[in-house]
Amino acid sequence: MIPNIVFIALKYFFLVLLYVFIILVIRAIYKDARAPGADNAAQRGARRKKREFKPQLVVLAADRNLGARYRLSDELVIGRAEGSGILLDDTYASQQHARVFSQGESFFVEDLGSTNGTYVNGRKISYALELRPGDRIKIGKTVFEYCV
């Protein structure tokens, strides 16, 4: 048979374990109740950094400028025309082929009535489409990746 001292020791062990658990729960609740102010400051800093870093298009496939990065502004026209924001030396691209523009904090791409079309992730678009990080835009032989 097991002596009573073992049962008494187990009783006190589980009682201490229960108190430790209660203290850890109270500590977690206290941290969660106190943390939102600190989290908001961190989130504000992250948003500020995000605003400083402008999204960009990276050339993944092309006859020229492979790996080139183009920072996006409010509006950018892509094509063969001399005044284009991104000038393509691609016979499959129209003079003013596509437009990338911002609306709020999002960027969109739209085809400007080009002959060969604009493709996003392999699908031909016929309307302005919101870009997500990693989206691939194909204009003629040139493929861009949208990066944030």
Contact map, one row per residue, 1 for C-alpha under 8 A:
1110000000000000000000000000000000000000000000000000000000000000000000000000000000000000000000000000000000000000000000000000000000000000000000000000
1111010000000000000000000000000000000000000000000000000000000000000000000000000000000000000000000000000000000000000000000000000000000000000000000000
1111111000000000000000000000000000000000000000000000000000000000000000000000000000000000000000000000000000000000000000000000000000000000000000000000
0111111100000000000000000000000000000000000000000000000000000000000000000000000000000000000000000000000000000000000000000000000000000000000000000000
0011111110000000000000000000000000000000000000000000000000000000000000000000000000000000000000000000000000000000000000000000000000000000000000000000
0111111111000000000000000000000000000000000000000000000000000000000000000000000000000000000000000000000000000000000000000000000000000000000000000000
0011111111100000000000000000000000000000000000000000000000000000000000000000000000000000000000000000000000000000000000000000000000000000000000000000
0001111111110000000000000000000000000000000000000000000000000000000000000000000000000000000000000000000000000000000000000000000000000000000000000000
0000111111111000000000000000000000000000000000000000000000000000000000000000000000000000000000000000000000000000000000000000000000000000000000000000
0000011111111100000000000000000000000000000000000000000000000000000000000000000000000000000000000000000000000000000000000000000000000000000000000000
0000001111111110000000000000000000000000000000000000000000000000000000000000000000000000000000000000000000000000000000000000000000000000000000000000
0000000111111111000000000000000000000000000000000000000000000000000000000000000000000000000000000000000000000000000000000000000000000000000000000000
0000000011111111100000000000000000000000000000000000000000000000000000000000000000000000000000000000000000000000000000000000000000000000000000000000
0000000001111111110000000000000000000000000000000000000000000000000000000000000000000000000000000000000000000000000000000000000000000000000000000000
0000000000111111111000000000000000000000000000000000000000000000000000000000000000000000000000000000000000000000000000000000000000000000000000000000
0000000000011111111100000000000000000000000000000000000000000000000000000000000000000000000000000000000000000000000000000000000000000000000000000000
0000000000001111111110000000000000000000000000000000000000000000000000000000000000000000000000000000000000000000000000000000000000000000000000000000
0000000000000111111111000000000000000000000000000000000000000000000000000000000000000000000000000000000000000000000000000000000000000000000000000000
0000000000000011111111100000000000000000000000000000000000000000000000000000000000000000000000000000000000000000000000000000000000000000000000000000
0000000000000001111111110000000000000000000000000000000000000000000000000000000000000000000000000000000000000000000000000000000000000000000000000000
0000000000000000111111111000000000000000000000000000000000000000000000000000000000000000000000000000000000000000000000000000000000000000000000000000
0000000000000000011111111100000000000000000000000000000000000000000000000000000000000000000000000000000000000000000000000000000000000000000000000000
0000000000000000001111111110000000000000000000000000000000000000000000000000000000000000000000000000000000000000000000000000000000000000000000000000
0000000000000000000111111111000000000000000000000000000000000000000000000000000000000000000000000000000000000000000000000000000000000000000000000000
0000000000000000000011111111100000000000000000000000000000000000000000000000000000000000000000000000000000000000000000000000000000000000000000000000
0000000000000000000001111111110000000000000000000000000000000000000000000000000000000000000000000000000000000000000000000000000000000000000000000000
0000000000000000000000111111111000000000000000000000000000000000000000000000000000000000000000000000000000000000000000000000000000000000000000000000
0000000000000000000000011111111100000000000000000000000000000000000000000000000000000000000000000000000000000000000000000000000000000000000000000000
0000000000000000000000001111111110000000000000000000000000000000000000000000000000000000000000000000000000000000000000000000000000000000000000000000
0000000000000000000000000111111111000000000000000000000000000000000000000000000000000000000000000000000000000000000000000000000000000000000000000000
0000000000000000000000000011111111100000000000000000000000000000000000000000000000000000000000000000000000000000000000000000000000000000000000000000
0000000000000000000000000001111111110000000000000000000000000000000000000000000000000000000000000000000000000000000000000000000000000000000000000000
0000000000000000000000000000111111110000000000000000000000000000000000000000000000000000000000000000000000000000000000000000000000000000000000000000
0000000000000000000000000000011111111100000000000000000000000000000000000000000000000000000000000000000000000000000000000000000000000000000000000000
0000000000000000000000000000001111111110000000000000000000000000000000000000000000000000000000000000000000000000000000000000000000000000000000000000
0000000000000000000000000000000111111111000000000000000000000000000000000000000000000000000000000000000000000000000000000000000000000000000000000000
0000000000000000000000000000000001111111100000000000000000000000000000000000000000000000000000000000000000000000000000000000000000000000000000000000
0000000000000000000000000000000001111111110000000000000000000000000000000000000000000000000000000000000000000000000000000000000000000000000000000000
0000000000000000000000000000000000111111111000000000000000000000000000000000000000000000000000000000000000000000000000000000000000000000000000000000
0000000000000000000000000000000000011111111100000000000000000000000000000000000000000000000000000000000000000000000000000000000000000000000000000000
0000000000000000000000000000000000001111111110000000000000000000000000000000000000000000000000000000000000000000000000000000000000000000000000000000
0000000000000000000000000000000000000111111111000000000000000000000000000000000000000000000000000000000000000000000000000000000000000000000000000000
0000000000000000000000000000000000000011111111100000000000000000000000000000000000000000000000000000000000000000000000000000000000000000000000000000
0000000000000000000000000000000000000001111111110000000000000000000000000000000000000000000000000000000000000000000000000000000000000000000000000000
0000000000000000000000000000000000000000111111111000000000000000000000000000000000000000000000000000000000000000000000000000000000000000000000000000
0000000000000000000000000000000000000000011111111100000000000000000000000000000000000000000000000000000000000000000000000000000000000000000000000000
0000000000000000000000000000000000000000001111111110000000000000000000000000000000000000000000000000000000000000000000000000000000000000000000000000
0000000000000000000000000000000000000000000111111111000000000000000000000000000000000000000000000000000000000000000000000000000000000000000000000000
0000000000000000000000000000000000000000000011111111100000000000000000000000000000000000000000000000000000000000000000000000000000000000000000000000
0000000000000000000000000000000000000000000001111111110000000000000000000000000000000000000000000000000000000000000000000000000000000000000000000000
0000000000000000000000000000000000000000000000111111110000000000000000000000000000000000000000000000000000000000000000000000000000000000000000000000
0000000000000000000000000000000000000000000000011111110000000000000000000000000000000000000000000000000000000000000000000000000000000000000000000000
0000000000000000000000000000000000000000000000001111111000000000000000000000000000000000000000000000000000000000000000000000000000000000000000000001
0000000000000000000000000000000000000000000000000111111100000000000000111000000000000000000000000000000000000000000000000000000000000000000000000001
0000000000000000000000000000000000000000000000000000111110000000000000110000000000000000000000000000000000000000000000000000000000000000000000000111
0000000000000000000000000000000000000000000000000000011111000000000011110000000000000000000000000000000000000000000000000000000000000000000000000111
0000000000000000000000000000000000000000000000000000001111100000000011110000000000000000000000000000000000000000000000000000000000000000000000011110
0000000000000000000000000000000000000000000000000000000111110000001111000000000000000000000000000000000000000000000000000000000000000000000000011110
0000000000000000000000000000000000000000000000000000000011111100111110000000000000000000000000000000000000000000000000000000000000000000000001111000
0000000000000000000000000000000000000000000000000000000001111100011000000000000000000000000000000000000000000000000000000000000000000000000001111000
0000000000000000000000000000000000000000000000000000000000111110010000000000000000000000000000000000000000000000000000000000000000000000000011110000
0000000000000000000000000000000000000000000000000000000000111111110000000000000000000000000000000000000000000000000000000000000000000000000011100000
0000000000000000000000000000000000000000000000000000000000001111110000000000000000000000010000000000000000000000000000000000000000000000000011000000
0000000000000000000000000000000000000000000000000000000000000111110000000000000000000000100000000000000000000000000000000000000000000000000000000000
0000000000000000000000000000000000000000000000000000000000100111111100000000000000000000000000000000000000000000000000000000000000000000000000000000
0000000000000000000000000000000000000000000000000000000000111111111100000000000000000000000000000000000000000000000000000000000000000000000000000000
0000000000000000000000000000000000000000000000000000000001110000111110000000000000000000000000000000000000000000000000000000000000000000000000000000
0000000000000000000000000000000000000000000000000000000001100000111111000000000000000000000000000000000000000000000000000000000000000000000000000000
0000000000000000000000000000000000000000000000000000000111100000001111100000000000000000000000000000000000000000000000000000000000000000000000000000
0000000000000000000000000000000000000000000000000000000111000000000111110000000000000100000000000000000000000000000000000000000000000000000000000000
0000000000000000000000000000000000000000000000000000011110000000000011111000000000000000000000000000000000000000000000000000000000000000000000000000
0000000000000000000000000000000000000000000000000000011110000000000001111111000000000000000000000001100000000000000000000000000000000000000000000000
0000000000000000000000000000000000000000000000000000010000000000000000111111000000000000000000000000110000000000000000000000000000000000000000000000
0000000000000000000000000000000000000000000000000000000000000000000000011111000000000000000000000000111000000000000000000000000000000000000000000000
0000000000000000000000000000000000000000000000000000000000000000000000011111100000000000000000000011110000000000000000000000000000000000000000000000
0000000000000000000000000000000000000000000000000000000000000000000000011111110000011100000000000011100000000000000000000000000000000000000000000000
0000000000000000000000000000000000000000000000000000000000000000000000000011111000011100000000011111000000000000000000000000000000000000000000000000
0000000000000000000000000000000000000000000000000000000000000000000000000001111100011111000000011111000000000000000000000000000000000000000000000000
0000000000000000000000000000000000000000000000000000000000000000000000000000111110010111000011111100000000000000000000000000000000000000000000000000
0000000000000000000000000000000000000000000000000000000000000000000000000000011111010011110011111000000000000000000000000000000000000000000000000000
0000000000000000000000000000000000000000000000000000000000000000000000000000001111110010000000110000000000000000000000000000000000000000000000000000
0000000000000000000000000000000000000000000000000000000000000000000000000000000111110010000000000000000000000000000000000000000000000000000000000000
0000000000000000000000000000000000000000000000000000000000000000000000000000000011111010000000000000000000000000000000000000000000000000000000000000
0000000000000000000000000000000000000000000000000000000000000000000000000001111111111110000000010000000000000000000000000000000000000000000000000000
0000000000000000000000000000000000000000000000000000000000000000000000000001110000111110000000000000000000000000000000000000000000000000000000000000
0000000000000000000000000000000000000000000000000000000000000000000001000001111000011111000000000000000000000000000000000000000000000000000000000000
0000000000000000000000000000000000000000000000000000000000000000000000000000011111111111100000000000000000000000000000000000000000000000000000000000
0000000000000000000000000000000000000000000000000000000000000000000000000000011100000111110010000000000000000000000000000000000000000000000000000000
0000000000000000000000000000000000000000000000000000000000000001000000000000000100000011111000000000000000000000000000000000000000000000000000000000
0000000000000000000000000000000000000000000000000000000000000010000000000000000100000001111110000000000000000000000000000000000000000000000111000000
0000000000000000000000000000000000000000000000000000000000000000000000000000000000000000111111000000000000000000000000000000000000000000000100000000
0000000000000000000000000000000000000000000000000000000000000000000000000000000000000000011111000000000000000000000100000000000000000000001110000000
0000000000000000000000000000000000000000000000000000000000000000000000000000001100000001011111101000000000000000011100000000000000000000001110000000
0000000000000000000000000000000000000000000000000000000000000000000000000000001100000000001111111000000000000000011100000000000000000000000000000000
0000000000000000000000000000000000000000000000000000000000000000000000000000001110000000000011111000000000000000000000000000000000000000000000000000
0000000000000000000000000000000000000000000000000000000000000000000000000000111110010000000001111100000000000001010000000000000000000000000000000000
0000000000000000000000000000000000000000000000000000000000000000000000000000111100000000000011111110000000000011110011000000000000000000001000000000
0000000000000000000000000000000000000000000000000000000000000000000000000000111000000000000000011111000000001111110001000000000000000000001000000000
0000000000000000000000000000000000000000000000000000000000000000000000000011110000000000000000001111100000001111000000000000000000000000000000000000
0000000000000000000000000000000000000000000000000000000000000000000000010011110000000000000000000111110000111100000000000000000000000000000000000000
0000000000000000000000000000000000000000000000000000000000000000000000011111000000000000000000000011111000111000000000000000000000000000000000000000
0000000000000000000000000000000000000000000000000000000000000000000000001110000000000000000000000001111111110000000000000000000000000000000000000000
0000000000000000000000000000000000000000000000000000000000000000000000000100000000000000000000000000111111110000000000000000000000000000000000000000
0000000000000000000000000000000000000000000000000000000000000000000000000000000000000000000000000000011111000000000000000000000000000000000000000000
0000000000000000000000000000000000000000000000000000000000000000000000000000000000000000000000000000011111100000000000000000000000000000000000000000
0000000000000000000000000000000000000000000000000000000000000000000000000000000000000000000000000000011111110000000000000000000001100000000000000000
0000000000000000000000000000000000000000000000000000000000000000000000000000000000000000000000000001111011111000000000000000000001100000000000000000
0000000000000000000000000000000000000000000000000000000000000000000000000000000000000000000000000001111001111100000000000000000111100000000000000000
0000000000000000000000000000000000000000000000000000000000000000000000000000000000000000000000000111100000111110000000000000000111100000000000000000
0000000000000000000000000000000000000000000000000000000000000000000000000000000000000000000000000111000000011111000001000000111110000000000000000000
0000000000000000000000000000000000000000000000000000000000000000000000000000000000000000000000001110000000001111110011000000111100000000000000000000
0000000000000000000000000000000000000000000000000000000000000000000000000000000000000000000000011110000000000111110000000000000000000000000000000000
0000000000000000000000000000000000000000000000000000000000000000000000000000000000000000000000001100000000000011111010000000000000000000000000000000
0000000000000000000000000000000000000000000000000000000000000000000000000000000000000000000011011100000000000011111111000000000000000000000000000000
0000000000000000000000000000000000000000000000000000000000000000000000000000000000000000000011000000000000000000111110000000000000000000000000000000
0000000000000000000000000000000000000000000000000000000000000000000000000000000000000000000111000000000000000000011111000000000000000000000100000000
0000000000000000000000000000000000000000000000000000000000000000000000000000000000000000000000001000000000000010111111100001100000000000001100000000
0000000000000000000000000000000000000000000000000000000000000000000000000000000000000000000000001100000000000110010111110001100000000000111100000000
0000000000000000000000000000000000000000000000000000000000000000000000000000000000000000000000000000000000000000000011111111100000000001111000000000
0000000000000000000000000000000000000000000000000000000000000000000000000000000000000000000000000000000000000000000001111111100000000011110000000000
0000000000000000000000000000000000000000000000000000000000000000000000000000000000000000000000000000000000000000000000111110000000000011110000000000
0000000000000000000000000000000000000000000000000000000000000000000000000000000000000000000000000000000000000000000000111111000000000001010000000000
0000000000000000000000000000000000000000000000000000000000000000000000000000000000000000000000000000000000000000000000111111100000000000000000000000
0000000000000000000000000000000000000000000000000000000000000000000000000000000000000000000000000000000000000000000011110111110000000000000000000000
0000000000000000000000000000000000000000000000000000000000000000000000000000000000000000000000000000000000000110000011110011111110000000000000000000
0000000000000000000000000000000000000000000000000000000000000000000000000000000000000000000000000000000000000110000000000001111100000000000000000000
0000000000000000000000000000000000000000000000000000000000000000000000000000000000000000000000000000000000000110000000000000111110000000000000000000
0000000000000000000000000000000000000000000000000000000000000000000000000000000000000000000000000000000000011110000000000000111111000000000000000000
0000000000000000000000000000000000000000000000000000000000000000000000000000000000000000000000000000000000011100000000000000101111100000000000000000
0000000000000000000000000000000000000000000000000000000000000000000000000000000000000000000000000000000001111000000000000000000111110000000000000000
0000000000000000000000000000000000000000000000000000000000000000000000000000000000000000000000000000000001111000000000000000000011111010000000000100
0000000000000000000000000000000000000000000000000000000000000000000000000000000000000000000000000000000000000000000000000000000001111110000000000100
0000000000000000000000000000000000000000000000000000000000000000000000000000000000000000000000000000000000000000000000000000000000111110000000001111
0000000000000000000000000000000000000000000000000000000000000000000000000000000000000000000000000000000000000000000000000000000000011111000000001110
0000000000000000000000000000000000000000000000000000000000000000000000000000000000000000000000000000000000000000000000011000000000111111100000001110
0000000000000000000000000000000000000000000000000000000000000000000000000000000000000000000000000000000000000000000000111100000000000111110000111100
0000000000000000000000000000000000000000000000000000000000000000000000000000000000000000000000000000000000000000000001111000000000000011111000111100
0000000000000000000000000000000000000000000000000000000000000000000000000000000000000000000000000000000000000000000001111100000000000001111111110000
0000000000000000000000000000000000000000000000000000000000000000000000000000000000000000000110001100000000000000000011100000000000000000111111100000
0000000000000000000000000000000000000000000000000000000000000000000000000000000000000000011110000000000000000000000111000000000000000000011111000000
0000000000000000000000000000000000000000000000000000000000001110000000000000000000000000010110000000000000000000000000000000000000000000011111100000
0000000000000000000000000000000000000000000000000000000000111110000000000000000000000000010000000000000000000000000000000000000000000000011111110000
0000000000000000000000000000000000000000000000000000000000111100000000000000000000000000000000000000000000000000000000000000000000000001111011111000
0000000000000000000000000000000000000000000000000000000011111000000000000000000000000000000000000000000000000000000000000000000000000001110001111100
0000000000000000000000000000000000000000000000000000000011110000000000000000000000000000000000000000000000000000000000000000000000001111100000111110
0000000000000000000000000000000000000000000000000000001111000000000000000000000000000000000000000000000000000000000000000000000000111111100000011111
0000000000000000000000000000000000000000000000000000001111000000000000000000000000000000000000000000000000000000000000000000000000001110000000001111
0000000000000000000000000000000000000000000000000000111100000000000000000000000000000000000000000000000000000000000000000000000000001000000000000111
